[in-house]
Amino acid sequence: MRLTTLPRSRLPPTSSLLARSAFTPIMAPRRKASSVPEGYKEDLSKGKMLRFEDSLPRLPVPSLEETARRYLKSVHALVSETEYQRTKKAVDAFVGEEGKPLQERLLARAADPNCKSWLLDWWNHAAYLGYRDPVIPYVSYFYSYRDDRARRHPAKRAASVATAALEFKRQVDDGSLEPEYMRGQPMAMSTYQYMFNCCRIPGDSVDSPQKFPAADHEHIVVVRNNQFFKVPLTVNGQRLNNSELEQQIARIYEVAQPAPALGVLTVANRDRWADARKKLLAAHPANEQALRDIESSGFLICLDNAAPVTLEERAHQYWHGDGANRWFDKPLQFIVNDNGTAGFMGEHSMMDGSPTHRLNDHLNSLIFNHKIDLSEQPVRSGLPDPRPIAFHLSGEVLEAIDAAAKEHRQQISSHELKVQAYQGYGKGLIKKFKCSPDAYVQMVIQLAYFKMYGKNRPTYESASTRKFQEGRTETIRTVSDESVGFCHAITDPAVPREEAVRLFRAALTAHSKYTAEASDGRGVDRHLFGLKKLLREGEKLPALYEDPAYAYSASWYLSTSQLSSEFFNGYGWSQVIDDGFGIAYMINENSLNFNIVCKRLGAERMSHYLNEAASDLRDMLMPDLVAQPEKAKM
């Protein structure tokens, strides 16, 4: 499913990023262990977290006819009438004959009792593990935390983040974490196994995840000045308390010496990193254990030699920094700066955004709502100092480090990033307008793009399919005839406001309908991807896949995703094609936040148009809200 019509075409990395988990699941109130949703069975032998996994439904296979209808509707909004008729002819042939044997093979794969998801292995390989471009900037994503005024000192800040993360880790490790729910239905929790004590391992042409037993690897890794330290979490059978963790981290600040930027290898092209890793292992026998100490750690804490202040400075620091003082193959990296600001970097291959969103939202809730003990506690006098992880670097490895650092600088310098922190209103007012907040902000983005380019182009948003076994994401194709009609109407002074409002609400309805269908595993893109995977050697490629509209309609000029938290002041990643934008957004109660990334297309101008579009929608809808009679106060 490589797109070949543009210079650098990519599968959308699922923030979301992926694609990313854009459509944040609705968390139901905590259920009692005895409360079993209708139609589900619980197996408590698997622990609370995984008790519903085996009774989750499997990802469905839509019929050829319904995918054809949905696909044609999405394409109609993007192409000329002549192009559409050509596409319709190809689709009719696909439904009539060409696609039938592929559909039969896919149904057989889905029916295999040993296959929990017909999609998972294919998707993990195509979108992530087989993807060879650097994970930064193209795949991984960041969260920027709200400031903790009670813990400005970086060692205190890092210790509090570690303590809160370890409390969440305890629940994942012992299986006591309550599952997530969407509209009362339990969601797949299987990807949580790749959260802690896990690492992506580079390989020739394809990477692999490696999971390490938590009980045998009770340590985290802290990195400062590119020097890695192993910090045991248990000493003499007793867990380190928050004050002891703070002392360990403070000691690292004191003793860390500048070292070669070994971690920058993890941000290189994946094949080059696989080659460099072999050279690193060959350089000295001790390097194997040093690598294992990092890869098997619970997570990384990165103590950065930086002091970002503005939202854009923070976004740059958490998204990429200087490419060093990191190990980008780790699923979880918590980043703390010298001025106490903090954030998170997530590796995307085995988890989408929603699990790490829950982790990061939860750990900040523990800290800010005083749900864990971060008071001064006794520190044992006999605690050993954190141990530096010693690497022996050959000339070949040092050359690879220099090449990776140069490659990273070139990658980042070709990008631009802007943050639009819109303070005019947020979710509270959007709900008063009786609109879906996510659909509303998608129309803000569509209008902004239309203002900038005078047309709408293919737009990706991700929907979570974690209601199914081993579920990940499906594409929401945002652009519709309704959204295009609305963008034309609101920018045409001859169109009455009332008509623009009517078209706007029709666009919201179309978007919400597609979102619901995608979340039910009935989108277009994963189904067509799966069918194409089942072509056998020598079989003719169906005309649908050769039709230019197929590649164009999946060229994501806008790659978008939403994850919202009152504890975050930023969230983002990269665009997925060179001619496109990556727009991550948060919808908070009284504000909207957009992180805009592109390859020198005009991020600042897009930021301006997002601000303008958000104000335009408010001004369009406000007269109707003001005209509503006030509710009588009881």
N, C-alpha and C positions, 0 to 999 in steps of 0.2 A: 504494500500500500504506500510505497514511496511516491510522492508527488514530484513530477519531473518538469512541471511547467515553469518553475521559478528557480533562481540560482541556488538557494539552500532550502530544500523542502524537507519538512519533518513531520512525522506523526506527532499529533498533539500529545505532549507528555502528560499522562492522565492525572495543577495544581490543579492539575490541576493542573497546577498545575498541573493539573494537572491535571488521559487528562486528569487535571487536578480535581479534588473533591470540592467542586464549586457550590453545589447545592447542599447547604448544611443540613444534616438530618435533624428532625425535631425530636428532642430528647423527652421521652415521657417521664413522669415522676418515677422515683425508684419503686420497683415492684418488690413485694415480699417474695421470698423464695418459693412459697406455696402458690403464688399467683401465676397461673399458666395461661397465656393468651389462647383464645379459641383456635383450634386447628394445629396447635403445637404441642410437642411432648418435651419434657425435660429429662435429661440424663445427668443426675447430680454426681455420678461417678467421674464426670469430666470437669467438675468444679462449677462454681456459679457462672463464671465468665463464658464458658463454652457449653453450657447445659442445653441450649436450644440448637446447636449447630446442625445436628443430624436431622432435625425436623424442619429446617428451613427449606423452602421450595428451591428447585433448581432453576437456573437461568433458562427462560423459555426460548424457543425458536419461533419467531414470527412467521406467518405464512408469506409466501412470495407476493401474494396479492396486496396484503396490507403494507408491506415494505414498499412495494411499487407505488401505491397511492401516496404514502407519506413522502417518499423520495421525490416524486414528480411535483408535489405541492411545494417542497423546499426549493427545488430547482427553478420552478416557474418564477419565483421572486428575483432570480439572479441573472437570467439570460433573456435574450431577445425571443420573439415569437418563432422566428425561423429556427433558432437553436433549440428551442423547447420542442418543436415538432420532431426534430431529429432525435432528441433525447427520448421522446415518447415512443418513437418507433423502436429504438433500441430496448427500452424497458418492456414494451409489448412482446418483443421477441424473447426476452429473458424470461418473462412470466409464462409465455406460451410453450417454449421448448428448451431454450438454452440453459435456464436455471434449474429445471426440474431434477436432473440427476445430482446436481450439487446440493439441492435442498434435501433430497433423499439421504445423501451421505451425511449431511449435517444433522438431520433428525436421528440417524443411527448413532452418530457420535454422542448426541445429547442423551440418548436412551441407554447408553452403556452404563451399567451399575457401578463400574469402577471409575467413571468420569464425573466428578462432582460439578464441573463447569466445562462446557464445551469450548469456552473462550479463553480461560485463564492462562494456560501454558503458551498458547499462540500470542496472546496480548503481552504477557510479561516479556517474551522474547522480542517481539517486534517493536514495542514502544519503549522498552527499558534495557533489558539485559543484552540484547543484540545490537543496541544502538551505540555507535562508536564515537559520536561527537562528545566533547567534554560535558560533564554533568553541570558545570558552571561555564557559561550562563544558561544552557539550554534545557535543563531538566529540574535541578534542585530548586528549592523555594525557601523563603525566610519569613519569620515573624519578628516584629519589633515590639518590645514590651513597654508598657507604661512605666514611668519612673517610680522607684521605691524611695520615697524621701526619708524613710526611717533607716535606710541602709545605703548611704552614699559611698561608703568605703568599698572598694571593689572586692576585697576578700570577704567582707560581710555579705555583700550582694551575691557573690558566687556560692558561698556556703548555704545561704537561704534557698537559692535555686536548686542546688544539689540535694539538700534535705527534702524539699518538697517533691522533687522528681523521684527520689528514692522511696518516698511514701507511695507514690503511684506505682513504681516498679514492684514494690512488695505485693500490691494487689494483683498485678499482672502475673508475677512469678508464682504466687500461691493459688491463682485462679479465682480469687474472691471478688474481682472487679465485676460490678453489675454490667450486663450487656447494655448496648444502646438500643433505643427503640425509635421507630418512625411510625407515627400514627398508630401507636399501640402494638406494632409488630416488631419482634426482636430482629436485630441486624447481625450480620456475620461478624464475628470477632476473631476469626482465624488469623488475620494479618497482624494481630497484636504480638504474635510469637516472633515477629521480625523487628520488634521495637527495641528491646534491650539485649545486650550481649550478642549482637549480630553485626555482620559487616558484609558489604558487597566486595567480592573478590574479582579482580580483573582477569580475563582469560583471552586466549587467541580467538578472536571473532565473536565471542560471547562471554559475558560475565556470569557469576553464580553467587547466590546468597549463602553465607555460612553462619549457622546458628551454633552458639556455644552454650553448654549447660550453665545456668546461672549459679547453681550451688558450687560449681568447681571454679568459678571465675568471679569471686566477690571483690571486685575492684573497679574503680573508674580511672580514667586517664585525664590528666590536666596538662595543658601545653601553654608555655610562655616563652617568648623569644625563639620559637621553633624547637624548643627543647621539651620533650615529652617526659612526664612523670607518672609512675604507677602509684596510685593511692589506694591501699587496702581499706575496705569498708568495715572489716572486723579485725580486731587485735586482741589476742588472748581470749577468744571466744565472746568478746563483747563488741557490739556495734559502736562505731564512732557517733557521738552526738554532734549537734550542730556546731558547738563551740570547738570541738576537736577538729571537725572538718575545716572550720575557719582558720584554725592554727596551721593545719597542713597547707592550706592554700596560701596563707600569709608567708609561710616559709618558702614556698615556691617563688613568690614574688621576690624574696630576698636573694635566693641562690641561683635562679635560672640565668644561664649564660647564653648569649647569642649563638645559634647553631645553624648549619646549612638548612635551607627550607625544604626538608624532605617531604613534607605534606603537600607541596605544590605538585608533586608527581600525580596525586590523586585527582587533580583538575586538568590533566592532560587528555588528549585523545586516548580513548580506552585501549586501543591496540598498542600505542606507545607506552602507556602506563603498564600494560601487561608485560611488555618487553623489559622495561626498567625494573619491574618487580623481580623478574628472573635474575637480572644483573645484581640487584640488591641481595638476593638470597645467595648468589654465588660469591659475593664479595667477602663473606666471613660466616662461619657456622653460627655465630651468636645472633646473627640478624634474623634468623627464623623465629627464635623465641621473642626477640624484640618486636617483630611484626605481630606475633600472636598476642603479646600483651596489649597492643593497641586494638587489634581486631576483635579480641574477645571481651574487651572492657564493657561495662554496663552502658556507658556513654562517655562522651568527651566534654570537658569544660575548657574553653579557649579563652585565655586571659590576654586580651589584645592590647597592644601598645598604641592605643588610639583614644580619642575623646570626642566622639561625634555629638553634635548638639541638635542641628536641624533634622527634620524628618528625612530629608534626602541624604544627609550625611550618614544617618543611621541605616537607611535602606542600603546604601552602598557598602557599609561596613558588614552588615549581616549577610547580604547577598553574596559578596565576593571578597571584601577586604583587599589585601594585596595578593591573594591566592595562597598565602603561607599561613603558618600558625593554625592549621586545620588538618583534618583527615576526612576529606569529603566523601569517602566511602562509608562512613558511619551514619546510620539512620538518624541519630540524635547528636547534635552539637549545640551546647549552650554557650553563648558568647557574652563575655563581660568585659567592658572597657574600663580604662583607667579612671574615668569620671563616674563610674557606677552605673552607667546605662547598660542595658542588657537586651539580648534577643536570642533567636534560635535559627538554626539552619537544618533543613530536613533533606535527606536523600530519599528519592522517590520510588525506587525500583519495586519494592515489595509492599509498600503502603501508600495509600492516597492521603490526601490532606486531613480527612476527618479524624482518624485516630490520633495524629500528632496535634491537631487542633484541640481535641479533648484533653490530651496530656498537658499542653501548654496553658490552656484556659484553667484547668484544674489546679495546676501547681501555683499559678498566680492567685487564684482564689484562696488557696490555703494560706499564702503569704499575706495578702492584703486583708483578708477577713479573719486573720489571727486564729486559724484552725489548726496550726501546728505550733509546737513550742520552739521559738527562736530566741528565748531568753538566754542570758549567760548561764552556762552550766559548767560543772567541774571538768577540768582537763587533766587527764592522767599524765603524770610526769614522765613515765617511761615510754611514751609513744615514740616509735622510730620516725625519723624524717622520711618524707616521701622519696622514693627511689627513682633517680633518673633512668630512663630507658636508653641504653647505650647502643648506638648503631656504628658500624664500621663501614665507611663509605669509600668506595674505589673511585678512581678517576672517571671511569665510565658512568658511575652513578652521579657523580658531581656534574658531568656534562649533561646528563639527562635532566637533572634539576634545573640547570641554566636554560635548557631548551624549553622545558615546561613553563618556567617563569616567563620567558619571552613570549611563548604562545599565549599564555594567559593575559599578559598585558595587551597584546594585539587584539584578543577577543573582546576584552572589556572596553578598550579605547574605541572600538567600532560601535559601541552602544551608547545610548543616552537614557537617563532616568529622570522622571519628574514625579513629585507627589502632589496631588490635588486634595488638600484637606478642606473639604467643603463644610462650612459651619452654618449654612443657611437653615438647614433642618435635617431631619433624619427619619428613622423608622416611625417615630411617634406621629409626625404629620402625615407621612405616607399612608398610615393605617386610617387616619381620619379621612383621607381621600378615598377610602375603601378600595385600596389597591394592594396587590401582592407586592411586598417590598422588593423581592428579587426581580420580578417581571418589570416593575417600575424602573429600577436602576438599569436593567438591560435596555430599556427604551431611552434612557438618558444617554447611554453609550452609542446606541444606534443614531440618535439625533446628533450627537457630537461628531460622529464620523461623517454623517451626511453634510453637516455644516462645513466640514473641512474639505471634503472631496466631491460633494454634489451628487453622490450616489451611495448605495449600500452594497457591501460586499460580504462574502461568506464569514460567518461568525460562529465561533465555538464557545459553548459553555458546557461544563461537565455536570452530569447528574449521577448521584450515587446509586449503584445497584446492589448495595450491601444487604438488601432484604433477601437476597438469594445466596445460596451456598457459594463461598469463595467469590462473592461479588466484588466488583471494583467500580467501574464507571461506564456510562454511555454518553454519547454526544447529544446535547440539545442544539439543534440548528435554529439559531435565534431569528434569522432573517426570514420574514414571511411576506406574502402579499399585503397582509394587514399592516405590518410594521413599516413597509416601504410606503404604503398609502398614507400612513400617519406622518412620516417624515416630510413627505411632499406637502401635506396639508398645513402643518404648523409653520412651515417656512414660506407659505404663500399668503401674502396679506389679503388676497381676495377671498380666502376661505374663512367663513365665520368661525368664531371660537367654538361654538356649540358643535359644529361639524368636526373640528379638530379633536374635540373631546370624545365624540362618538368613535372616531377612527382610532384614537388612542386606546380606548377601552376594548375595542375589537382586537387591537394588537396585543394587549395584555392577556385577553382570553386565549388567543392563539398560542401565545408563549406558554401560558400555564398548562394548556392542553398538551403541548409537545413535551413539556417538562414531566408531567404525570406519566405520559406514555414511555418516555425514556427511562424513568425511574422504575417502570414496570418491565424493563428489558425489551421494550418494543420500539426502540429507535431504529434508525436507518444504518448508521455507520458500522456498528459491530457486526450486524447481520451480513451486510455486503462484504465486509472483511473476512468473515468466517467462510462464506460461500466461495470466495476467491481462493482461500487457502486449500480448498478441496479439489481444485483442478489437478488432474493427473498429467504426467508427462506426455506430451504429444497431443493433448486435447486443445482445441481452438479456444482462444480467449473470447468470451461472449462480448458482443458489440457494446453492451452497457459499459464495460470497463475501458473500452477504447474510445468511447464518446468523450470529447473534450469537457463536457459539463461534469463528468464524474470527477476528474481531477480538479477542475476549477471549484466546484461546490464544496470540496473538502480541503481547499487551500485557505487556511485560517488567517485572513487578513486581520481579524480580531480574535485573539485567544483570551477568553475571559473566565473568571472564577470568583466565587464569593466564599469567604470564611470570616465570620464576624465575632469579635470579642470586645467587651468593654475594657479588657486588660491589655489590648494591643493598640499601638498607634501606627502600625504599618504591617504590610504583608505583600509579598510579590515574588516575581520570577521574570523570565524573558519572553519575548515574542517567539513564535515557532516557524515563521517564514521571514525572509529578509525584507519583504515588502509589507510586513504587518506589524501590529502592536500586540504586546502582552499587557492586558489591563486586569490587575487584581483589585478587588474592591471589598470594602467592609461597610456594612449598614448598621450603624449604631443608633442609639435612641434619638440623639439630637445632632448627628453629623454623618457625613458620607466621606469615605476615604478611598482615593483611587491611586494606585501605583502604576505608572505608565512607563513602559520600556519599549524601545525600538532601535533600529539601526539607522540613526541619524535621519529620521523622516520628519522630525518636528515634534518631540515629546512635549515641549513647552506650549506649542500651539494646540496640541490635543488637550492638554491640561486646561487651557483657556476655554476651549469649546465644551469640555465636560462641565466646567463651572457655569457657563452660559446656558447649556442645555438643562442643567438641574434647575436653574432659576426660571427658565422658560416654562418648564412643566409645572412648577409651583404657581406661576402667574396665570397659566392657563386654567388650572383647577381651582384656584382660590375663590373666584366669584361664586362657584356652586357651593363651596363649603360655607362661605359667609352668608349665603342666602338661606341656609338651613335654619329652621327654628331652633332656638336653644331648648335643650331638654330641661324640663322642670326639676328643680332641686328638691330632693326629698327632705 
